């Protein structure tokens, strides 16, 4: 007696997710040949699934009955790839068959088939700011600190830019990033600083900076991007320079004039007293 195992797809590629488990289904069939043994009317083929790595693999049905009338039956193999799997190493799945009781020997013919599952790279990252709202004194430099983490399963390039930079530039506000193109290997992170410089004379008390980050490598496929709104409050100190200048320009001369008038009046009074004496 002979039996052969076949897979419809022995090599496939799959996309996985960073948030959900991925279910991969494989289909195959068993073909039996009982013609060389006239005494055997029926055989029971038991199927087994083995996978390299920490993956969950199942084959259904586990037993397939073949006879002279039913010479082939199909089976299904399900493989679960956990969410956030960072390995790009191919997953090897082996499906083997044995003829069940009372004859428990490995079936003749093709008794093991192998499927190779290639995991495609997926792109994901996070962008967090430790203090999205800060307060500074006028003429001070506002600094925001962002942490970027690669949550994908391969290398990625993250680009950053201020999306409302033209609006801010019209108000003479200058935004400067410590880095705008960041290369991150999987499971790595980096810190980027955004500095905001205000004009020397400004009445701006609040402004919002729209910082956008996107995965350069994922643009064609997944278009992964994140935007964070950063708020800058400015405490404006009253400027008394003009008031002091006006005081110096107008008050001091008036005091001098009044003092001179007082001296003149005092001199006149003193002279009249002397004449009386």
PASEBA-1860 file (N, C-alpha, C; in nm, 3 decimals):
! residues 277
1> XXXXXXXX> 0.085/-0.119/0.000/0.000/0.000/0.000/0.089/0.125/0.000 ~ 0.039/0.227/-0.066/0.113/0.353/-0.076/0.019/0.468/-0.041 ~ 0.082/0.575/0.009/0.009/0.699/0.032/0.106/0.814/0.012 ~ 0.058/0.919/-0.045/0.142/1.037/-0.074/0.075/1.162/-0.017 ~ 0.158/1.248/0.043/0.111/1.378/0.092/0.151/1.487/-0.006 ~ 0.060/1.581/-0.026/0.086/1.694/-0.115/0.037/1.824/-0.050 ~ 0.107/1.932/-0.077/0.063/2.066/-0.036/0.033/2.147/-0.161 ~ -0.075/2.225/-0.154/-0.107/2.311/-0.267/-0.007/2.425/-0.281
9> XXXXXXXX> 0.043/2.476/-0.169/0.144/2.583/-0.170/0.254/2.544/-0.072 ~ 0.372/2.523/-0.124/0.484/2.484/-0.038/0.567/2.605/0.006 ~ 0.540/2.722/-0.051/0.615/2.842/-0.012/0.524/2.964/-0.031 ~ 0.502/3.036/0.076/0.415/3.153/0.070/0.477/3.268/0.149 ~ 0.427/3.389/0.126/0.467/3.508/0.201/0.343/3.567/0.267 ~ 0.358/3.614/0.391/0.243/3.666/0.464/0.278/3.801/0.526 ~ 0.176/3.884/0.540/0.188/4.010/0.613/0.135/3.989/0.754 ~ 0.209/4.035/0.854/0.164/4.021/0.990/0.140/4.158/1.050
17> XXXXXXXX> 0.082/4.159/1.170/0.042/4.283/1.235/0.114/4.297/1.368 ~ 0.129/4.422/1.411/0.190/4.448/1.542/0.087/4.445/1.654 ~ -0.043/4.438/1.618/-0.148/4.445/1.720/-0.233/4.319/1.728 ~ -0.238/4.237/1.622/-0.323/4.118/1.621/-0.244/3.996/1.574 ~ -0.284/3.879/1.624/-0.224/3.755/1.576/-0.262/3.733/1.430 ~ -0.175/3.665/1.357/-0.199/3.637/1.215/-0.219/3.488/1.195 ~ -0.330/3.452/1.132/-0.362/3.311/1.105/-0.325/3.278/0.961 ~ -0.242/3.176/0.946/-0.201/3.130/0.814/-0.261/2.992/0.789
25> XXXXXXXX> -0.326/2.976/0.676/-0.389/2.848/0.641/-0.320/2.786/0.520 ~ -0.289/2.658/0.531/-0.232/2.580/0.421/-0.326/2.463/0.392 ~ -0.338/2.428/0.267/-0.423/2.314/0.230/-0.340/2.210/0.156 ~ -0.377/2.087/0.175/-0.309/1.976/0.107/-0.402/1.858/0.092 ~ -0.350/1.746/0.044/-0.433/1.626/0.027/-0.345/1.501/0.032 ~ -0.412/1.392/0.062/-0.347/1.261/0.071/-0.405/1.172/-0.038 ~ -0.317/1.107/-0.111/-0.360/1.012/-0.215/-0.312/0.873/-0.175 ~ -0.403/0.777/-0.176/-0.368/0.640/-0.139/-0.378/0.545/-0.257
33> XXXXXXXX> -0.299/0.438/-0.251/-0.301/0.336/-0.356/-0.301/0.198/-0.288 ~ -0.416/0.131/-0.292/-0.430/0.001/-0.229/-0.427/-0.113/-0.330 ~ -0.395/-0.085/-0.452/-0.407/-0.186/-0.559/-0.306/-0.299/-0.545 ~ -0.192/-0.272/-0.483/-0.089/-0.376/-0.477/-0.116/-0.476/-0.364 ~ -0.214/-0.445/-0.278/-0.246/-0.536/-0.167/-0.395/-0.568/-0.176 ~ -0.424/-0.687/-0.223/-0.564/-0.725/-0.246/-0.639/-0.751/-0.117 ~ -0.567/-0.773/-0.007/-0.634/-0.805/0.120/-0.675/-0.680/0.198 ~ -0.610/-0.567/0.169/-0.639/-0.444/0.242/-0.751/-0.368/0.172
41> XXXXXXXX> -0.856/-0.342/0.243/-0.969/-0.269/0.188/-0.972/-0.122/0.232 ~ -0.903/-0.094/0.344/-0.912/0.041/0.399/-0.787/0.071/0.482 ~ -0.738/0.194/0.474/-0.626/0.237/0.558/-0.662/0.370/0.624 ~ -0.603/0.392/0.740/-0.626/0.515/0.815/-0.493/0.589/0.827 ~ -0.486/0.706/0.768/-0.362/0.785/0.769/-0.372/0.891/0.878 ~ -0.279/0.886/0.972/-0.272/0.986/1.078/-0.174/1.096/1.037 ~ -0.215/1.221/1.058/-0.134/1.335/1.017/-0.078/1.407/1.139 ~ 0.044/1.457/1.126/0.113/1.528/1.233/0.174/1.657/1.177
49> XXXXXXXX> 0.175/1.758/1.262/0.227/1.888/1.221/0.339/1.928/1.316 ~ 0.449/1.974/1.261/0.562/2.018/1.341/0.614/2.149/1.283 ~ 0.645/2.245/1.371/0.692/2.375/1.326/0.814/2.416/1.407 ~ 0.908/2.480/1.342/1.027/2.529/1.409/0.997/2.666/1.470 ~ 1.025/2.680/1.598/0.997/2.806/1.665/0.874/2.796/1.754 ~ 0.846/2.904/1.826/0.735/2.905/1.922/0.606/2.950/1.854 ~ 0.555/2.867/1.765/0.432/2.897/1.694/0.331/2.786/1.721 ~ 0.205/2.820/1.711/0.097/2.722/1.729/0.056/2.667/1.594
57> XXXXXXXX> 0.063/2.535/1.580/0.033/2.472/1.451/-0.061/2.354/1.473 ~ -0.163/2.343/1.387/-0.260/2.234/1.395/-0.294/2.184/1.256 ~ -0.322/2.053/1.246/-0.366/1.995/1.120/-0.502/1.930/1.142 ~ -0.595/1.954/1.050/-0.729/1.894/1.058/-0.769/1.841/0.921 ~ -0.834/1.724/0.916/-0.851/1.631/1.029/-0.719/1.563/1.061 ~ -0.710/1.506/1.181/-0.588/1.439/1.220/-0.578/1.299/1.160 ~ -0.693/1.244/1.122/-0.695/1.111/1.061/-0.776/1.114/0.934 ~ -0.725/1.048/0.832/-0.794/1.044/0.704/-0.810/0.898/0.662
65> XXXXXXXX> -0.933/0.857/0.631/-0.961/0.720/0.589/-0.958/0.711/0.437 ~ -0.881/0.617/0.386/-0.873/0.594/0.242/-0.914/0.450/0.213 ~ -0.981/0.431/0.101/-1.026/0.297/0.061/-1.008/0.283/-0.089 ~ -1.052/0.170/-0.139/-1.044/0.150/-0.284/-1.141/0.243/-0.356 ~ -1.247/0.284/-0.288/-1.343/0.375/-0.349/-1.303/0.523/-0.326 ~ -1.249/0.552/-0.208/-1.207/0.689/-0.175/-1.055/0.689/-0.170 ~ -0.994/0.738/-0.275/-0.847/0.729/-0.285/-0.776/0.858/-0.248 ~ -0.848/0.966/-0.225/-0.780/1.091/-0.184/-0.872/1.173/-0.094
73> XXXXXXXX> -0.809/1.243/-0.001/-0.879/1.329/0.092/-0.793/1.453/0.117 ~ -0.859/1.564/0.145/-0.785/1.690/0.170/-0.768/1.712/0.320 ~ -0.674/1.799/0.355/-0.652/1.837/0.494/-0.613/1.985/0.498 ~ -0.623/2.042/0.616/-0.592/2.183/0.635/-0.492/2.199/0.749 ~ -0.397/2.290/0.731/-0.297/2.320/0.833/-0.312/2.468/0.870 ~ -0.328/2.495/1.000/-0.339/2.633/1.047/-0.219/2.666/1.135 ~ -0.162/2.783/1.112/-0.046/2.830/1.187/-0.077/2.969/1.240 ~ -0.051/2.991/1.368/-0.075/3.121/1.431/0.059/3.190/1.455
81> XXXXXXXX> 0.074/3.309/1.397/0.193/3.391/1.419/0.154/3.500/1.519 ~ 0.214/3.501/1.638/0.175/3.599/1.741/0.198/3.743/1.695 ~ 0.114/3.833/1.746/0.129/3.974/1.711/0.263/4.026/1.763 ~ 0.320/4.116/1.687/0.447/4.176/1.727/0.568/4.087/1.703 ~ 0.552/3.978/1.627/0.667/3.893/1.597/0.771/3.974/1.520 ~ 0.892/3.980/1.573/0.995/4.065/1.513/1.092/3.987/1.425 ~ 1.078/3.856/1.421/1.172/3.776/1.342/1.130/3.773/1.195 ~ 1.227/3.794/1.108/1.203/3.782/0.963/1.252/3.648/0.911
89> XXXXXXXX> 1.294/3.560/1.001/1.342/3.428/0.962/1.225/3.344/0.910 ~ 1.242/3.274/0.796/1.132/3.192/0.743/1.085/3.087/0.844 ~ 0.956/3.061/0.843/0.895/2.961/0.931/0.881/2.831/0.853 ~ 0.938/2.723/0.907/0.935/2.593/0.840/0.831/2.505/0.908 ~ 0.733/2.458/0.828/0.627/2.370/0.879/0.640/2.235/0.810 ~ 0.646/2.129/0.892/0.654/1.992/0.840/0.524/1.918/0.870 ~ 0.465/1.857/0.768/0.345/1.774/0.785/0.383/1.632/0.746 ~ 0.364/1.541/0.839/0.400/1.401/0.814/0.280/1.311/0.833
97> XXXXXXXX> 0.284/1.191/0.775/0.173/1.096/0.784/0.221/0.956/0.820 ~ 0.140/0.887/0.898/0.165/0.748/0.934/0.034/0.672/0.917 ~ 0.046/0.547/0.875/-0.074/0.463/0.867/-0.109/0.417/1.008 ~ -0.231/0.443/1.050/-0.271/0.418/1.188/-0.297/0.272/1.218 ~ -0.341/0.246/1.341/-0.366/0.109/1.387/-0.461/0.037/1.292 ~ -0.444/-0.093/1.275/-0.347/-0.178/1.344/-0.207/-0.174/1.284 ~ -0.190/-0.112/1.170/-0.058/-0.104/1.106/0.004/0.033/1.135 ~ 0.094/0.041/1.235/0.150/0.169/1.276/0.291/0.185/1.220
105> XXXXXXXX> 0.301/0.197/1.092/0.432/0.223/1.031/0.420/0.344/0.939 ~ 0.535/0.401/0.914/0.537/0.519/0.826/0.489/0.478/0.689 ~ 0.401/0.560/0.635/0.345/0.525/0.505/0.453/0.529/0.398 ~ 0.442/0.443/0.307/0.535/0.443/0.195/0.497/0.554/0.098 ~ 0.592/0.593/0.020/0.568/0.702/-0.072/0.614/0.833/-0.008 ~ 0.547/0.943/-0.037/0.582/1.074/0.018/0.513/1.090/0.152 ~ 0.588/1.071/0.261/0.523/1.073/0.391/0.548/1.203/0.468 ~ 0.626/1.298/0.414/0.649/1.428/0.478/0.654/1.537/0.372
113> XXXXXXXX> 0.582/1.644/0.398/0.589/1.760/0.310/0.624/1.882/0.395 ~ 0.689/1.976/0.333/0.739/2.095/0.405/0.687/2.222/0.340 ~ 0.642/2.314/0.424/0.599/2.446/0.377/0.690/2.552/0.437 ~ 0.730/2.647/0.356/0.814/2.758/0.401/0.731/2.887/0.397 ~ 0.720/2.950/0.513/0.639/3.073/0.524/0.733/3.190/0.548 ~ 0.732/3.284/0.456/0.815/3.403/0.467/0.732/3.515/0.528 ~ 0.786/3.577/0.633/0.717/3.687/0.700/0.765/3.819/0.639 ~ 0.672/3.893/0.581/0.707/4.023/0.523/0.733/4.125/0.633
121> XXXXXXXX> 0.814/4.224/0.601/0.840/4.328/0.699/0.718/4.419/0.712 ~ 0.687/4.454/0.835/0.583/4.553/0.859/0.644/4.672/0.933 ~ 0.580/4.787/0.916/0.635/4.912/0.969/0.541/4.970/1.073 ~ 0.598/5.000/1.188/0.520/5.062/1.294/0.617/5.133/1.388 ~ 0.574/5.245/1.444/0.660/5.318/1.536/0.572/5.404/1.627 ~ 0.631/5.453/1.733/0.561/5.542/1.825/0.639/5.672/1.837 ~ 0.566/5.780/1.863/0.625/5.913/1.882/0.563/5.974/2.006 ~ 0.642/5.991/2.110/0.592/6.044/2.236/0.675/6.164/2.280
129> XXXXXXXX> 0.607/6.261/2.340/0.674/6.381/2.393/0.656/6.382/2.544 ~ 0.768/6.401/2.616/0.758/6.397/2.763/0.676/6.513/2.818 ~ 0.684/6.631/2.754/0.605/6.746/2.795/0.552/6.816/2.670 ~ 0.431/6.779/2.625/0.375/6.842/2.504/0.332/6.986/2.524 ~ 0.328/7.032/2.651/0.293/7.171/2.679/0.400/7.228/2.774 ~ 0.464/7.336/2.733/0.566/7.399/2.817/0.543/7.549/2.821 ~ 0.597/7.613/2.925/0.588/7.758/2.941/0.729/7.816/2.951 ~ 0.755/7.921/2.875/0.887/7.985/2.878/0.869/8.135/2.895
137> XXXXXXXX> 0.977/8.202/2.934/0.980/8.347/2.938/1.013/8.398/2.798 ~ 0.964/8.518/2.767/0.997/8.572/2.636/1.149/8.584/2.621 ~ 1.193/8.567/2.499/1.334/8.567/2.460/1.407/8.440/2.505 ~ 1.335/8.348/2.569/1.394/8.219/2.599/1.373/8.122/2.483 ~ 1.447/8.011/2.484/1.437/7.908/2.380/1.349/7.796/2.434 ~ 1.240/7.767/2.361/1.154/7.656/2.401/1.204/7.525/2.342 ~ 1.214/7.421/2.424/1.269/7.292/2.379/1.171/7.180/2.415 ~ 1.129/7.105/2.313/1.048/6.985/2.331/1.136/6.862/2.305
145> XXXXXXXX> 1.115/6.758/2.384/1.194/6.635/2.368/1.101/6.520/2.331 ~ 1.129/6.456/2.215/1.047/6.346/2.166/1.127/6.215/2.166 ~ 1.055/6.106/2.193/1.116/5.973/2.188/1.047/5.892/2.077 ~ 1.127/5.842/1.985/1.075/5.763/1.873/1.121/5.619/1.890 ~ 1.026/5.525/1.882/1.055/5.383/1.900/1.008/5.305/1.778 ~ 1.095/5.220/1.727/1.061/5.134/1.613/0.988/5.011/1.667 ~ 0.861/4.997/1.633/0.779/4.884/1.677/0.763/4.779/1.568 ~ 0.828/4.799/1.454/0.818/4.704/1.344/0.913/4.587/1.361
153> XXXXXXXX> 0.921/4.504/1.258/1.006/4.385/1.266/1.129/4.395/1.178 ~ 1.168/4.518/1.144/1.287/4.539/1.063/1.334/4.683/1.070 ~ 1.439/4.712/0.998/1.493/4.848/0.997/1.395/4.944/0.932 ~ 1.393/5.067/0.985/1.300/5.168/0.931/1.367/5.304/0.937 ~ 1.324/5.393/0.851/1.368/5.532/0.852/1.249/5.622/0.883 ~ 1.262/5.704/0.986/1.155/5.793/1.028/1.194/5.936/0.992 ~ 1.108/6.003/0.920/1.130/6.143/0.883/1.038/6.232/0.966 ~ 1.091/6.345/1.011/1.014/6.439/1.092/1.017/6.578/1.028
161> XXXXXXXX> 0.906/6.650/1.042/0.902/6.788/0.995/0.787/6.861/1.065 ~ 0.797/6.993/1.070/0.692/7.078/1.129/0.596/7.114/1.016 ~ 0.474/7.060/1.024/0.381/7.077/0.911/0.326/7.219/0.901 ~ 0.323/7.295/1.009/0.276/7.434/1.002/0.393/7.532/1.012 ~ 0.507/7.489/0.959/0.627/7.573/0.967/0.611/7.705/0.893 ~ 0.539/7.702/0.781/0.520/7.826/0.703/0.440/7.929/0.782 ~ 0.339/7.882/0.853/0.259/7.973/0.936/0.344/8.034/1.048 ~ 0.425/7.950/1.112/0.509/7.999/1.222/0.617/8.093/1.171
169> XXXXXXXX> 0.671/8.061/1.053/0.776/8.146/0.997/0.721/8.285/0.965 ~ 0.593/8.292/0.927/0.531/8.422/0.902/0.523/8.506/1.028 ~ 0.524/8.442/1.144/0.525/8.513/1.272/0.667/8.528/1.325 ~ 0.765/8.496/1.241/0.907/8.505/1.275/0.946/8.408/1.387 ~ 0.875/8.296/1.392/0.907/8.189/1.487/0.989/8.084/1.412 ~ 1.105/8.048/1.465/1.195/7.953/1.399/1.194/7.821/1.476 ~ 1.165/7.711/1.405/1.166/7.576/1.464/1.287/7.499/1.411 ~ 1.360/7.435/1.501/1.481/7.363/1.463/1.478/7.223/1.524
177> XXXXXXXX> 1.491/7.120/1.439/1.495/6.981/1.484/1.640/6.936/1.494 ~ 1.672/6.863/1.603/1.808/6.812/1.617/1.838/6.705/1.513 ~ 1.734/6.639/1.461/1.749/6.540/1.353/1.615/6.527/1.284 ~ 1.617/6.517/1.152/1.492/6.505/1.076/1.480/6.373/1.002 ~ 1.587/6.296/0.995/1.588/6.166/0.928/1.659/6.068/1.021 ~ 1.582/5.975/1.078/1.636/5.885/1.179/1.626/5.742/1.131 ~ 1.736/5.669/1.134/1.738/5.527/1.100/1.732/5.446/1.229 ~ 1.634/5.357/1.238/1.617/5.274/1.356/1.612/5.127/1.317
185> XXXXXXXX> 1.693/5.045/1.382/1.678/4.901/1.366/1.559/4.856/1.450 ~ 1.514/4.734/1.431/1.394/4.689/1.503/1.417/4.693/1.654 ~ 1.311/4.730/1.725/1.310/4.736/1.872/1.408/4.839/1.928 ~ 1.446/4.939/1.849/1.536/5.044/1.898/1.461/5.177/1.907 ~ 1.524/5.274/1.974/1.461/5.404/1.991/1.566/5.514/1.986 ~ 1.519/5.638/1.970/1.608/5.754/1.965/1.533/5.875/2.019 ~ 1.609/5.975/2.062/1.551/6.098/2.118/1.582/6.214/2.023 ~ 1.481/6.293/1.994/1.494/6.410/1.906/1.444/6.532/1.981
193> XXXXXXXX> 1.516/6.643/1.965/1.476/6.768/2.030/1.426/6.868/1.925 ~ 1.319/6.936/1.959/1.264/7.043/1.876/1.279/7.173/1.953 ~ 1.359/7.264/1.899/1.381/7.394/1.962/1.298/7.500/1.890 ~ 1.236/7.587/1.968/1.152/7.694/1.913/1.209/7.828/1.958 ~ 1.246/7.911/1.860/1.305/8.042/1.888/1.206/8.151/1.850 ~ 1.177/8.239/1.944/1.083/8.348/1.921/1.157/8.474/1.875 ~ 1.087/8.566/1.808/1.151/8.694/1.772/1.181/8.775/1.897 ~ 1.274/8.869/1.887/1.315/8.949/2.002/1.199/9.032/2.057
201> XXXXXXXX> 1.117/9.083/1.967/0.999/9.158/2.010/0.876/9.086/1.958 ~ 0.794/9.039/2.048/0.676/8.963/2.008/0.571/8.972/2.117 ~ 0.444/8.972/2.076/0.335/8.970/2.172/0.266/8.834/2.172 ~ 0.332/8.732/2.116/0.276/8.598/2.114/0.275/8.540/2.254 ~ 0.159/8.495/2.298/0.147/8.435/2.431/0.123/8.285/2.424 ~ 0.082/8.234/2.307/0.057/8.092/2.291/0.071/8.055/2.144 ~ 0.131/7.942/2.118/0.142/7.894/1.980/0.140/7.741/1.980 ~ 0.094/7.684/1.871/0.087/7.539/1.855/0.177/7.497/1.741
209> XXXXXXXX> 0.260/7.398/1.767/0.350/7.343/1.665/0.300/7.205/1.626 ~ 0.276/7.182/1.498/0.231/7.052/1.449/0.354/6.974/1.399 ~ 0.394/6.874/1.477/0.508/6.792/1.440/0.458/6.662/1.379 ~ 0.505/6.632/1.257/0.463/6.511/1.186/0.582/6.419/1.166 ~ 0.561/6.290/1.192/0.663/6.188/1.169/0.601/6.079/1.082 ~ 0.677/6.030/0.985/0.626/5.921/0.901/0.738/5.826/0.865 ~ 0.696/5.702/0.839/0.791/5.598/0.802/0.821/5.610/0.653 ~ 0.946/5.641/0.623/0.984/5.660/0.484/0.969/5.532/0.404
217> XXXXXXXX> 1.003/5.418/0.465/1.000/5.290/0.393/0.858/5.239/0.372 ~ 0.763/5.284/0.452/0.628/5.230/0.442/0.536/5.314/0.355 ~ 0.587/5.421/0.298/0.499/5.512/0.223/0.426/5.441/0.110 ~ 0.497/5.353/0.039/0.437/5.288/-0.079/0.332/5.185/-0.039 ~ 0.345/5.127/0.083/0.257/5.017/0.119/0.161/5.051/0.232 ~ 0.214/5.098/0.345/0.131/5.110/0.463/0.104/5.254/0.504 ~ 0.183/5.349/0.454/0.160/5.491/0.480/0.144/5.520/0.629 ~ 0.242/5.480/0.706/0.238/5.496/0.850/0.289/5.634/0.888
225> XXXXXXXX> 0.205/5.715/0.953/0.246/5.849/0.995/0.178/5.884/1.127 ~ 0.241/5.974/1.204/0.189/6.019/1.332/0.206/6.171/1.340 ~ 0.108/6.240/1.398/0.120/6.384/1.420/0.099/6.414/1.568 ~ 0.184/6.499/1.622/0.172/6.543/1.761/0.159/6.695/1.764 ~ 0.065/6.745/1.844/0.048/6.889/1.862/0.120/6.932/1.989 ~ 0.216/7.022/1.974/0.294/7.072/2.085/0.255/7.218/2.111 ~ 0.232/7.252/2.236/0.186/7.386/2.271/0.292/7.459/2.351 ~ 0.318/7.584/2.311/0.418/7.667/2.377/0.349/7.791/2.433
233> XXXXXXXX> 0.356/7.808/2.565/0.303/7.928/2.630/0.420/8.021/2.660 ~ 0.397/8.149/2.638/0.503/8.250/2.657/0.458/8.350/2.763 ~ 0.540/8.366/2.864/0.514/8.467/2.968/0.585/8.596/2.927 ~ 0.507/8.699/2.900/0.563/8.826/2.853/0.588/8.918/2.972 ~ 0.711/8.962/2.989/0.750/9.053/3.096/0.727/9.197/3.051 ~ 0.655/9.279/3.128/0.632/9.419/3.088/0.765/9.492/3.067 ~ 0.771/9.573/2.962/0.893/9.646/2.930/0.879/9.791/2.978 ~ 0.957/9.826/3.082/0.950/9.961/3.139/1.055/10.055/3.079
241> XXXXXXXX> 1.125/10.015/2.980/1.233/10.097/2.924/1.182/10.229/2.870 ~ 1.070/10.221/2.794/1.014/10.343/2.736/0.965/10.438/2.844 ~ 0.901/10.381/2.949/0.851/10.467/3.055/0.966/10.538/3.127 ~ 1.074/10.465/3.152/1.190/10.526/3.217/1.248/10.635/3.128 ~ 1.254/10.606/2.997/1.310/10.705/2.904/1.225/10.831/2.902 ~ 1.091/10.813/2.899/1.003/10.929/2.900/1.019/11.008/3.029 ~ 1.035/10.935/3.140/1.054/11.003/3.268/1.182/11.087/3.267 ~ 1.286/11.029/3.210/1.413/11.102/3.204/1.403/11.223/3.112
249> XXXXXXXX> 1.328/11.208/3.004/1.321/11.316/2.905/1.236/11.434/2.954 ~ 1.131/11.402/3.029/1.037/11.508/3.064/1.040/11.546/3.213 ~ 1.052/11.453/3.298/1.044/11.482/3.443/1.167/11.554/3.494 ~ 1.284/11.511/3.457/1.407/11.570/3.508/1.421/11.717/3.467 ~ 1.398/11.755/3.340/1.405/11.898/3.306/1.304/11.983/3.384 ~ 1.184/11.927/3.407/1.084/12.002/3.483/1.133/12.026/3.625 ~ 1.194/11.925/3.684/1.246/11.939/3.821/1.354/12.046/3.826 ~ 1.440/12.046/3.725/1.549/12.145/3.721/1.492/12.286/3.710
257> XXXXXXXX> 1.391/12.301/3.623/1.329/12.433/3.605/1.265/12.479/3.736 ~ 1.193/12.389/3.801/1.127/12.425/3.928/1.230/12.462/4.035 ~ 1.340/12.388/4.034/1.445/12.419/4.131/1.504/12.558/4.106 ~ 1.527/12.592/3.978/1.581/12.723/3.942/1.484/12.835/3.982 ~ 1.354/12.811/3.956/1.253/12.911/3.993/1.253/12.932/4.144 ~ 1.264/12.819/4.217/1.267/12.828/4.363/1.387/12.911/4.410 ~ 1.504/12.890/4.349/1.625/12.965/4.386/1.605/13.114/4.359 ~ 1.544/13.144/4.245/1.522/13.285/4.208/1.428/13.351/4.308
265> XXXXXXXX> 1.318/13.282/4.340/1.221/13.338/4.435/1.286/13.357/4.571 ~ 1.366/13.261/4.614/1.434/13.270/4.743/1.531/13.388/4.745 ~ 1.600/13.408/4.631/1.695/13.522/4.623/1.622/13.654/4.632 ~ 1.504/13.665/4.569/1.426/13.789/4.572/1.379/13.817/4.714 ~ 1.331/13.716/4.781/1.282/13.735/4.919/1.397/13.777/5.011 ~ 1.512/13.715/4.993/1.628/13.748/5.076/1.671/13.893/5.053 ~ 1.667/13.939/4.928/1.709/14.076/4.895/1.613/14.177/4.958 ~ 1.484/14.149/4.956/1.386/14.243/5.013/1.403/14.252/5.164
273> XXXXX> 1.435/14.140/5.229/1.458/14.146/5.373/1.578/14.231/5.408 ~ 1.681/14.227/5.327/1.802/14.307/5.352/1.772/14.456/5.338 ~ 1.689/14.493/5.241/1.656/14.635/5.220/1.580/14.688/5.340 ~ 1.493/14.611/5.399/1.415/14.656/5.514/1.506/14.679/5.635 ~ 1.607/14.595/5.640/1.700/14.610/5.752/1.789/14.732/5.733
END
